[in-house]
Amino acid sequence: MAVIQPLIGQAAQMLLVLGLAPLLTGIVRKTKARLLRRRGASVIQPYRDLARLLRKDAVLAENASWLYRTAPYLIFAATWVAAALVPTFATGLMFSWSADLIAIIAFLGTARFFLALAGMDVGTSFGGIGASREALIGSLAEPAMMMIVFTVALIAGSTQLSTVAAFMASPAVGLRVSLGLALVALVIVALAENARIPVDNPATHLELTMVHEAMVLEYSGRHLAVIELAASLKLLLYVSLIACLFAPWGFAPAGGGLAADALGILAYLAKLAAGGALLGLFETSIAKMRVFRVPEFLGAALMLGLLAALLRFVSRSL
């Protein structure tokens, strides 16, 4: 019994992130539609889209290799594991010892690697363009992400997310300029990594501007459903990470019982709803930038992360 309860808690977190990922995408789309004075689709429309794609057969190109067929499942597995490691409704779960920020970055890098390979595998021009742009964004986003991790680790004394969340929720953290800079940098990285406006527009298929859509343009059926679900999981991962690091409230303690877990799930649902609404508001109020300006955008995140780390070294109170 002492082993079953922690397993149930960890399994509940894995199923929770998997079940709520399409809902977060639906909230973002619904918010954007309402702000544009349109009715918009229901927030559960992403579930219907995934079910429709799963019922269809996958069409493969004649020159597609085994990598093209297996890449969607590898991308999904890496993203799901990374999303399930981030504390959502409770801390101190069974596998919380492995919920390390550096490990999560490694999982996301693995998913990006296979996505870029899949985009180049068929040999289309769109896939090659999307893969090259994805590699460019990743080469700029990962250093910025590492600087954010170093800043948080220097303040909290650990890269383990449960420990960081407990420290951030304590009065000892206070108001710090370095954390504010790290938050802005993390938001910029999240927008770029999830191909959101102003870096990319997931609602369009313009050949000269798309990044993520260019790499998955040849996918269909269940393969496309798995990739779309992985993209929703990645968006939920970053929203959960921002909430865990900078809004660590409402977490159920380890062994808190069903009542504490239920309150933690309600708090997590509120954070997801707020994050989806803010993302929809931001994307509605800003225009997409040119592709050639994306390095400057991510360079700002890198400089903010570097400045946050330097401030921590200069003054412990900042």
Helices and strands as residue ranges (DSSP letters): H 4-35, H 45-54, H 66-85, G 96-98, H 101-121, H 125-156, H 161-168, H 177-193, H 212-215, H 221-246, H 258-285, G 291-293, H 294-314
